[in-house]
Amino acid sequence: MWGIHAARSAPRGRRQHFVEESSMRILMIGVIMLCPLSFVFAQDASSANTATTVCTFDDGQQVSVQYNNSAAKAEEPHNGKPWRPANAPMILFTQTALTINHVDVAPGAYSVWLIPDKKNWTFVVNKNVKPDASYDEAQDLVRESMEIGQLSDPAKQADLGFAHSSAKQCSLRVYYGRTGAWAEMGEK
């Protein structure tokens, strides 16, 4: 009798082990599938206000600027002071070497700052891309005076866009309040 009972319990033990192992596999697959969802929900609310504008040169290379386009009240620019919409980073990404105001800009990522003034604005490309970094003039790679004009309808929030002006030329347009400003950049 012991032999029969032992023979019956061995397959049952293997079967139980197989069921437990299968349950663990299913649980692990479920956890792996849910991980990307937790990442999506963990992103902060400011990412919902992130916009990107892109210019594609005739050879397919691109330059883009990512910025926050929320209509936050605390974002008002002050004449002569470095500014970025919603006080959130503006990042310039370039796949190709650029020339901005006769300065070579290598492919990569850079922070962008704007310095508004009554008669002109300044476009600043800065090497410091840390999201929480304060403006540091010593990190400036290039500054370019922006042409400005008056908008007939005020922009309630900052709006950036590229205009592809020629095969190797793009113009970054910035609209805020009643001001429209633009800066030229070319593919090297």
Secondary structure, DSSP 8 states (H G I E B T S, - for coil): -HHHHHHHHHHHHHHHHHHHHHHHHHHHHHHHHHHHHHHHHHS-GGGGGEEEEEEE-TTS-EEEEEEE----GGG---TTS-B-GGG---EEEESS-EEETTEEE-SEEEEEEEE--SS-EEEEEES---TT----GGGEEEEEEEEEEEEEEEEEEEEEEEEEEETTEEEEEEEEEEEEEEEEEEE-
